[in-house]
Amino acid sequence: MKRHNFNSGPSILPQEVLEQAAKAIINFNDTGLSILEIGHRTEWFVSVIEEAKALVKELMQLGNEHEVLFLHGGATTQFMQVPMNLLDTNETAAYCDNGIWGSKAIKEASLFGNAVEAASSKDKNHTYINKSLHIPPESKYLHITTNNTVEGTQWHHYPNTNVPLVADMSSDIFSKQIDFKNFALIYAGAQKNMGAAGVNLVVVRKDILGKIKRPIPAIMDYRKHIEANSLLNTPPVFAIYTALLTLRWIKKEGGLAVMEKRSIEKANLLYSTIDALPAFTSHIAKEDRSLMNAVFFLRNPANETPFLELCKKEGMVGVKGYRTIGGVRVSMYNALPLESVHAIVDLMTEFSNKNA
Ligand SMILES: *Cc1c(COP(=O)(O)O)cnc(C)c1O
Protein backbone atom coordinates (compact mmCIF):
# COMPACT_ATOMS: atom_id res chain seq x y z
CA MET A 1 0.00 0.00 0.00
CA LYS A 2 1.12 3.55 -0.70
CA ARG A 3 1.97 5.08 2.67
CA HIS A 4 1.85 8.74 3.63
CA ASN A 5 4.28 9.42 6.44
CA PHE A 6 3.15 12.25 8.73
CA ASN A 7 5.31 11.14 11.67
CA SER A 8 6.44 13.91 14.01
CA GLY A 9 9.87 12.42 14.62
CA PRO A 10 11.74 10.39 13.67
CA SER A 11 10.07 11.32 10.45
CA ILE A 12 10.01 11.09 6.70
CA LEU A 13 13.26 11.36 4.73
CA PRO A 14 13.64 11.72 0.96
CA GLN A 15 13.45 8.34 -0.78
CA GLU A 16 16.79 8.91 -2.51
CA VAL A 17 18.45 9.63 0.85
CA LEU A 18 17.17 6.29 2.17
CA GLU A 19 18.44 4.49 -0.91
CA GLN A 20 21.88 6.10 -0.74
CA ALA A 21 22.12 5.42 3.01
CA ALA A 22 21.16 1.78 2.44
CA LYS A 23 23.79 1.45 -0.26
CA ALA A 24 26.47 2.97 2.00
CA ILE A 25 25.75 0.36 4.64
CA ILE A 26 26.88 -2.28 2.18
CA ASN A 27 29.50 -0.41 0.20
CA PHE A 28 30.45 3.14 1.12
CA ASN A 29 31.68 5.19 -1.87
CA ASP A 30 33.06 2.09 -3.62
CA THR A 31 35.52 1.52 -0.79
CA GLY A 32 34.33 -2.08 -0.51
CA LEU A 33 33.55 -1.34 3.16
CA SER A 34 30.38 -0.39 4.99
CA ILE A 35 29.98 3.12 6.43
CA LEU A 36 29.45 1.21 9.69
CA GLU A 37 32.91 -0.34 9.61
CA ILE A 38 35.27 2.45 8.61
CA GLY A 39 37.31 4.41 11.12
CA HIS A 40 36.03 7.86 11.98
CA ARG A 41 39.52 9.31 11.52
CA THR A 42 39.99 7.91 8.03
CA GLU A 43 40.15 10.38 5.17
CA TRP A 44 36.86 8.83 3.99
CA PHE A 45 34.94 9.90 7.03
CA VAL A 46 36.80 13.17 7.55
CA SER A 47 35.62 14.16 4.08
CA VAL A 48 32.01 13.35 5.11
CA ILE A 49 32.27 15.70 8.12
CA GLU A 50 34.00 18.42 6.09
CA GLU A 51 31.37 18.34 3.35
CA ALA A 52 28.49 18.30 5.84
CA LYS A 53 29.93 21.29 7.72
CA ALA A 54 30.48 23.20 4.49
CA LEU A 55 26.91 22.50 3.34
CA VAL A 56 25.46 23.69 6.65
CA LYS A 57 27.42 26.94 6.35
CA GLU A 58 26.43 27.37 2.72
CA LEU A 59 22.72 26.77 3.36
CA MET A 60 22.80 29.06 6.42
CA GLN A 61 25.01 31.64 4.67
CA LEU A 62 27.38 31.82 7.61
CA GLY A 63 30.97 32.98 7.72
CA ASN A 64 33.87 32.16 10.00
CA GLU A 65 32.38 33.60 13.19
CA HIS A 66 30.21 30.50 13.48
CA GLU A 67 31.38 26.93 13.90
CA VAL A 68 29.43 23.82 12.89
CA LEU A 69 29.47 20.75 15.14
CA PHE A 70 27.91 17.29 14.95
CA LEU A 71 27.48 16.02 18.50
CA HIS A 72 26.04 13.00 20.25
CA GLY A 73 22.63 12.91 21.82
CA GLY A 74 19.31 14.43 20.94
CA ALA A 75 18.15 17.97 21.50
CA THR A 76 17.55 16.98 25.12
CA THR A 77 21.32 16.81 25.61
CA GLN A 78 21.53 20.40 24.42
CA PHE A 79 19.04 21.47 27.09
CA MET A 80 21.91 20.71 29.48
CA GLN A 81 24.96 21.41 27.32
CA VAL A 82 23.92 24.96 26.42
CA PRO A 83 23.72 26.26 30.01
CA MET A 84 26.72 24.17 31.06
CA ASN A 85 28.80 26.08 28.50
CA LEU A 86 27.19 29.52 28.62
CA LEU A 87 25.77 30.14 32.07
CA ASP A 88 27.68 30.48 35.33
CA THR A 89 26.03 29.54 38.62
CA ASN A 90 25.29 33.13 39.64
CA GLU A 91 24.23 34.30 36.17
CA THR A 92 20.83 34.71 34.51
CA ALA A 93 19.47 33.34 31.24
CA ALA A 94 16.01 34.09 29.83
CA TYR A 95 13.83 31.36 28.37
CA CYS A 96 10.59 31.46 26.38
CA ASP A 97 8.17 28.80 27.45
CA ASN A 98 5.79 28.15 24.57
CA GLY A 99 5.57 24.40 24.82
CA ILE A 100 6.83 21.25 26.43
CA TRP A 101 10.29 21.37 24.86
CA GLY A 102 10.88 24.95 26.00
CA SER A 103 9.68 24.04 29.50
CA LYS A 104 12.11 21.15 29.63
CA ALA A 105 14.95 23.41 28.49
CA ILE A 106 14.24 25.85 31.36
CA LYS A 107 14.18 23.05 33.89
CA GLU A 108 17.56 21.79 32.79
CA ALA A 109 19.08 25.29 32.69
CA SER A 110 17.99 25.94 36.26
CA LEU A 111 20.42 23.21 37.34
CA PHE A 112 23.28 25.43 36.15
CA GLY A 113 22.24 29.01 36.87
CA ASN A 114 19.32 31.36 37.20
CA ALA A 115 16.92 30.45 34.38
CA VAL A 116 14.02 32.90 34.21
CA GLU A 117 10.90 32.82 32.09
CA ALA A 118 10.92 35.69 29.57
CA ALA A 119 7.38 34.76 28.54
CA SER A 120 5.03 31.83 28.73
CA SER A 121 1.95 30.74 26.83
CA LYS A 122 0.86 28.36 29.57
CA ASP A 123 -2.14 30.60 30.33
CA LYS A 124 -3.74 29.39 27.09
CA ASN A 125 -2.38 25.86 27.06
CA HIS A 126 0.44 26.78 24.69
CA THR A 127 -1.96 27.45 21.81
CA TYR A 128 -0.07 30.60 20.80
CA ILE A 129 3.39 32.12 20.96
CA ASN A 130 3.72 34.69 23.73
CA LYS A 131 5.72 37.50 22.15
CA SER A 132 5.69 40.03 25.02
CA LEU A 133 9.06 39.26 26.46
CA HIS A 134 10.55 40.43 29.72
CA ILE A 135 14.26 39.83 29.35
CA PRO A 136 16.41 40.81 32.34
CA PRO A 137 19.10 43.06 30.80
CA GLU A 138 21.88 41.07 32.47
CA SER A 139 20.75 37.83 30.75
CA LYS A 140 23.57 35.87 29.18
CA TYR A 141 21.23 34.69 26.43
CA LEU A 142 17.60 34.34 25.39
CA HIS A 143 16.45 30.82 24.52
CA ILE A 144 13.57 30.15 22.14
CA THR A 145 12.11 27.02 20.56
CA THR A 146 11.54 28.11 16.97
CA ASN A 147 8.86 25.49 16.30
CA ASN A 148 6.76 23.81 18.97
CA THR A 149 6.53 20.32 17.56
CA VAL A 150 3.98 19.07 20.05
CA GLU A 151 1.65 22.07 20.26
CA GLY A 152 1.81 23.13 16.60
CA THR A 153 3.00 26.73 16.95
CA GLN A 154 5.99 28.44 15.35
CA TRP A 155 7.83 31.74 15.61
CA HIS A 156 7.39 33.53 12.28
CA HIS A 157 9.32 36.66 13.35
CA TYR A 158 12.10 36.18 15.86
CA PRO A 159 12.47 38.40 18.91
CA ASN A 160 14.56 41.48 18.41
CA THR A 161 16.97 41.71 21.32
CA ASN A 162 20.52 42.71 22.20
CA VAL A 163 20.88 39.57 24.27
CA PRO A 164 22.53 36.65 22.38
CA LEU A 165 19.83 34.47 20.85
CA VAL A 166 19.92 30.69 21.38
CA ALA A 167 17.45 28.52 19.50
CA ASP A 168 16.22 24.96 19.57
CA MET A 169 15.43 24.49 15.86
CA SER A 170 14.94 20.73 16.05
CA SER A 171 11.67 20.66 14.16
CA ASP A 172 12.02 23.44 11.60
CA ILE A 173 15.71 23.53 10.79
CA PHE A 174 16.35 24.05 7.06
CA SER A 175 12.65 24.52 6.33
CA LYS A 176 12.93 28.21 5.49
CA GLN A 177 15.25 31.13 4.90
CA ILE A 178 16.35 32.75 8.13
CA ASP A 179 19.02 35.27 9.07
CA PHE A 180 20.99 32.55 10.79
CA LYS A 181 23.82 34.96 11.58
CA ASN A 182 21.53 36.65 14.13
CA PHE A 183 21.74 33.56 16.31
CA ALA A 184 24.55 33.01 18.80
CA LEU A 185 23.77 29.31 19.05
CA ILE A 186 21.46 27.01 17.13
CA TYR A 187 20.88 23.36 17.88
CA ALA A 188 18.73 20.67 16.34
CA GLY A 189 18.33 16.95 16.81
CA ALA A 190 18.60 15.50 13.32
CA GLN A 191 15.64 13.15 13.32
CA LYS A 192 12.88 15.64 12.45
CA ASN A 193 14.07 17.41 9.36
CA MET A 194 17.63 16.45 8.56
CA GLY A 195 18.37 12.79 9.05
CA ALA A 196 18.52 9.90 11.47
CA ALA A 197 18.34 10.03 15.27
CA GLY A 198 21.57 10.08 17.23
CA VAL A 199 23.21 13.31 16.18
CA ASN A 200 22.74 16.97 17.04
CA LEU A 201 23.66 19.78 14.76
CA VAL A 202 25.11 22.64 16.80
CA VAL A 203 26.03 25.94 15.18
CA VAL A 204 27.77 28.29 17.57
CA ARG A 205 29.28 31.76 17.34
CA LYS A 206 32.71 31.28 18.79
CA ASP A 207 32.87 34.58 20.68
CA ILE A 208 30.23 33.47 23.20
CA LEU A 209 32.35 30.55 24.41
CA GLY A 210 34.97 30.47 27.15
CA LYS A 211 33.32 33.12 29.31
CA ILE A 212 32.41 31.08 32.37
CA LYS A 213 34.38 29.74 35.32
CA ARG A 214 32.76 26.33 35.63
CA PRO A 215 35.00 23.40 34.69
CA ILE A 216 33.33 21.55 31.83
CA PRO A 217 33.85 17.83 31.16
CA ALA A 218 35.63 17.52 27.82
CA ILE A 219 32.82 15.65 26.08
CA MET A 220 30.40 18.47 27.00
CA ASP A 221 32.74 21.35 26.11
CA TYR A 222 31.91 22.97 22.76
CA ARG A 223 35.44 24.36 22.52
CA LYS A 224 36.97 20.91 22.78
CA HIS A 225 34.70 19.70 19.99
CA ILE A 226 35.63 22.67 17.82
CA GLU A 227 39.34 21.99 18.35
CA ALA A 228 38.77 18.33 17.46
CA ASN A 229 36.56 19.03 14.42
CA SER A 230 33.66 16.98 15.89
CA LEU A 231 36.08 14.05 16.26
CA LEU A 232 36.79 14.34 19.98
CA ASN A 233 35.59 10.78 20.37
CA THR A 234 33.81 8.43 17.95
CA PRO A 235 30.96 10.51 16.54
CA PRO A 236 27.62 9.03 15.42
CA VAL A 237 29.09 8.14 12.04
CA PHE A 238 26.02 6.79 10.28
CA ALA A 239 23.71 9.54 11.54
CA ILE A 240 26.18 12.17 10.33
CA TYR A 241 26.38 10.48 6.93
CA THR A 242 22.57 10.45 6.65
CA ALA A 243 22.53 14.15 7.54
CA LEU A 244 25.06 14.79 4.77
CA LEU A 245 22.83 12.99 2.26
CA THR A 246 19.85 15.09 3.37
CA LEU A 247 21.87 18.32 3.15
CA ARG A 248 22.93 17.39 -0.39
CA TRP A 249 19.29 16.74 -1.25
CA ILE A 250 18.18 20.12 0.14
CA LYS A 251 20.84 21.89 -1.94
CA LYS A 252 20.01 19.93 -5.08
CA GLU A 253 16.30 20.71 -4.75
CA GLY A 254 17.08 24.43 -4.69
CA GLY A 255 18.01 25.19 -1.08
CA LEU A 256 16.04 26.83 1.68
CA ALA A 257 14.04 29.13 -0.62
CA VAL A 258 12.51 26.06 -2.28
CA MET A 259 11.95 24.27 1.06
CA GLU A 260 10.14 27.37 2.31
CA LYS A 261 7.97 27.71 -0.78
CA ARG A 262 6.92 24.06 -0.55
CA SER A 263 6.23 24.30 3.18
CA ILE A 264 3.97 27.30 2.69
CA GLU A 265 2.09 25.55 -0.09
CA LYS A 266 1.57 22.36 1.93
CA ALA A 267 0.55 24.19 5.12
CA ASN A 268 -1.83 26.54 3.28
CA LEU A 269 -3.56 23.59 1.69
CA LEU A 270 -4.02 21.80 5.01
CA TYR A 271 -5.01 24.80 7.13
CA SER A 272 -7.48 26.11 4.57
CA THR A 273 -9.10 22.68 4.61
CA ILE A 274 -9.30 22.58 8.41
CA ASP A 275 -10.89 26.04 8.39
CA ALA A 276 -13.36 25.17 5.65
CA LEU A 277 -14.63 21.81 6.89
CA PRO A 278 -17.28 21.69 9.64
CA ALA A 279 -15.95 18.41 11.09
CA PHE A 280 -12.57 19.93 12.04
CA THR A 281 -11.38 22.76 14.21
CA SER A 282 -8.06 24.31 15.19
CA HIS A 283 -7.35 25.95 18.55
CA ILE A 284 -4.06 27.51 17.53
CA ALA A 285 -3.75 31.29 17.09
CA LYS A 286 -3.77 31.74 13.31
CA GLU A 287 -0.71 33.97 13.15
CA ASP A 288 1.34 31.41 15.09
CA ARG A 289 0.35 28.26 13.24
CA SER A 290 3.26 25.95 12.52
CA LEU A 291 4.10 25.17 8.91
CA MET A 292 5.72 21.95 10.11
CA ASN A 293 3.22 20.41 12.57
CA ALA A 294 -0.49 21.11 12.24
CA VAL A 295 -2.40 20.26 15.41
CA PHE A 296 -6.19 20.14 15.14
CA PHE A 297 -9.28 18.44 16.51
CA LEU A 298 -12.53 16.84 15.46
CA ARG A 299 -15.30 19.26 16.40
CA ASN A 300 -17.24 16.29 17.72
CA PRO A 301 -14.82 14.33 19.94
CA ALA A 302 -16.73 11.12 19.19
CA ASN A 303 -15.44 11.41 15.61
CA GLU A 304 -11.80 11.30 16.60
CA THR A 305 -11.36 7.55 16.79
CA PRO A 306 -13.28 6.85 13.54
CA PHE A 307 -11.22 9.49 11.73
CA LEU A 308 -7.92 8.10 13.02
CA GLU A 309 -9.07 4.59 12.06
CA LEU A 310 -9.88 5.79 8.56
CA CYS A 311 -6.42 7.38 8.26
CA LYS A 312 -4.85 4.12 9.33
CA LYS A 313 -6.86 2.15 6.79
CA GLU A 314 -5.77 4.53 4.04
CA GLY A 315 -2.06 4.19 4.87
CA MET A 316 -1.65 7.53 6.64
CA VAL A 317 0.94 7.11 9.35
CA GLY A 318 1.67 9.24 12.41
CA VAL A 319 -1.44 11.44 12.52
CA LYS A 320 -2.53 10.72 16.09
CA GLY A 321 -2.02 13.77 18.31
CA TYR A 322 0.56 13.89 21.08
CA ARG A 323 -0.40 11.70 24.06
CA THR A 324 -1.16 14.59 26.43
CA ILE A 325 -3.00 16.68 23.83
CA GLY A 326 -4.97 14.24 21.70
CA GLY A 327 -6.64 15.21 18.45
CA VAL A 328 -4.75 15.05 15.18
CA ARG A 329 -1.22 16.12 14.34
CA VAL A 330 -0.04 16.22 10.74
CA SER A 331 3.68 16.84 10.35
CA MET A 332 4.81 18.29 7.05
CA TYR A 333 8.59 18.21 7.09
CA ASN A 334 10.76 18.95 4.05
CA ALA A 335 10.63 15.44 2.62
CA LEU A 336 6.83 15.17 2.74
CA PRO A 337 5.48 15.52 -0.80
CA LEU A 338 2.56 17.84 -1.53
CA GLU A 339 0.80 14.74 -2.83
CA SER A 340 0.56 13.39 0.74
CA VAL A 341 -1.13 16.57 1.94
CA HIS A 342 -3.57 16.30 -0.97
CA ALA A 343 -4.28 12.73 0.09
CA ILE A 344 -5.16 13.61 3.69
CA VAL A 345 -7.11 16.69 2.64
CA ASP A 346 -9.23 14.50 0.34
CA LEU A 347 -9.81 12.07 3.19
CA MET A 348 -10.77 14.89 5.57
CA THR A 349 -13.21 16.28 3.03
CA GLU A 350 -14.83 12.91 2.50
CA PHE A 351 -15.01 12.33 6.26
CA SER A 352 -16.48 15.76 6.95
CA ASN A 353 -19.13 15.34 4.27
CA LYS A 354 -20.25 12.08 5.84
CA ASN A 355 -19.91 12.97 9.53
CA ALA A 356 -20.29 16.68 10.09
C1 LIG B 1 11.91 16.33 19.32
C2 LIG B 1 12.31 17.59 19.95
C3 LIG B 1 13.18 17.64 21.05
C4 LIG B 1 13.73 16.39 21.73
O1 LIG B 1 14.60 15.75 20.90
P1 LIG B 1 15.38 14.44 21.38
O2 LIG B 1 16.24 14.17 20.20
O3 LIG B 1 14.36 13.37 21.61
O4 LIG B 1 16.15 14.76 22.58
C5 LIG B 1 13.55 18.88 21.54
N1 LIG B 1 13.08 20.01 21.00
C6 LIG B 1 12.24 20.00 19.94
C7 LIG B 1 11.76 21.29 19.37
C8 LIG B 1 11.83 18.80 19.38
O5 LIG B 1 10.99 18.79 18.35
Ligand as a Chemical Component Dictionary entry (heavy atoms), coordinates in Angstrom:
data_LIG
# 
_chem_comp.id                   LIG 
_chem_comp.type                 NON-POLYMER 
_chem_comp.pdbx_formal_charge   0 
_chem_comp.three_letter_code    LIG 
# 
loop_
_chem_comp_atom.comp_id 
_chem_comp_atom.atom_id 
_chem_comp_atom.alt_atom_id 
_chem_comp_atom.type_symbol 
_chem_comp_atom.charge 
_chem_comp_atom.model_Cartn_x 
_chem_comp_atom.model_Cartn_y 
_chem_comp_atom.model_Cartn_z 
_chem_comp_atom.pdbx_ordinal 
LIG C1 C1 C 0 11.913 16.332 19.324 1  
LIG C2 C2 C 0 12.307 17.593 19.947 2  
LIG C3 C3 C 0 13.179 17.638 21.050 3  
LIG C4 C4 C 0 13.735 16.390 21.726 4  
LIG O1 O1 O 0 14.602 15.747 20.901 5  
LIG P1 P1 P 0 15.385 14.437 21.376 6  
LIG O2 O2 O 0 16.238 14.172 20.196 7  
LIG O3 O3 O 0 14.357 13.368 21.612 8  
LIG O4 O4 O 0 16.152 14.762 22.577 9  
LIG C5 C5 C 0 13.549 18.881 21.542 10 
LIG N1 N1 N 0 13.080 20.009 20.999 11 
LIG C6 C6 C 0 12.237 20.002 19.941 12 
LIG C7 C7 C 0 11.760 21.290 19.373 13 
LIG C8 C8 C 0 11.829 18.798 19.381 14 
LIG O5 O5 O 0 10.985 18.789 18.345 15 
# 
loop_
_chem_comp_bond.comp_id 
_chem_comp_bond.atom_id_1 
_chem_comp_bond.atom_id_2 
_chem_comp_bond.value_order 
_chem_comp_bond.pdbx_ordinal 
LIG C1 C2 SING 1  
LIG C2 C3 SING 2  
LIG C2 C8 DOUB 3  
LIG C3 C4 SING 4  
LIG C3 C5 DOUB 5  
LIG C4 O1 SING 6  
LIG O1 P1 SING 7  
LIG P1 O2 DOUB 8  
LIG P1 O3 SING 9  
LIG P1 O4 SING 10 
LIG C5 N1 SING 11 
LIG N1 C6 DOUB 12 
LIG C6 C7 SING 13 
LIG C6 C8 SING 14 
LIG C8 O5 SING 15 
# 
